[in-house]
Amino acid sequence: MKGFFEDLISSGMPGPRPSFSVFDIVKTLMILAEFGSIGRGKLSEKLSLGGGAVRTLLSRLSEAGLISISRSGCTLTEEGKRLYREVKRVIPKMCRIGPNELTFAEYNVIVQVRGGAEKVRKGIEQRDAAVRAGAKGAVTLIYRNNKLIMPAITKDVSKSYPVAYQQIIDIVDLDEEDVAIIVCADDPKSAEYGALAAAWTII
């Protein structure tokens, strides 16, 4: 899955080098899955991308057989829906989270990565990826032995950060060895894309 997404923005594809990222593609699938059909202008607004970039993005997705484009808007094909289900299998949850002891910006997003714990070391790689995507930082948590832990910081988030812990378990249905990453940013797009970038490091 990861390689397929990255191939869609590779310079080897026909057409000009894209001015969008792999996370714009993932976000587009999420938007189309949510809305069913959406026009190019509305998609441009939701992605905060220019019209030219969105045209190229949609062209790539259409050539890959992931979307169909008509006068009424863009919709996912059966192959697009299958790929979206694969994304949701690996990233079952991504949403806003309220202020708590682990957040430090106006916009905070939590993203869940199914079964990704073994690829996490101290969470530095996820933090750096989030920052490169425009976020201010990230906190990586692992669910292991029925406890939420923060590598190198605490073996029991419920005791060290009780407000954050309660919010997380209320929002995310964690399974053994799942990863939850809280990403903080000054604007919604940076928070979401930072979350996707952090998740991408362990997919």
Secondary structure, DSSP 8 states (H G I E B T S, - for coil): -HHHHHHHTSTTSSSS--SS-HHHHHHHHHHHHHHS-B-HHHHHHHHT--HHHHHHHHHHHHHTTSEEEETTEEEE-HHHHHHHHHHHHHS-EEEE----TT--SSEEEEEEETT-GGG-SSSHHHHHHHHHTT-SEEEEEEEETTEEEBTTTBS-HHHHSHHHHHHHHHH----TT-EEEEEEESSHHHHHHHHHHHHHTT-
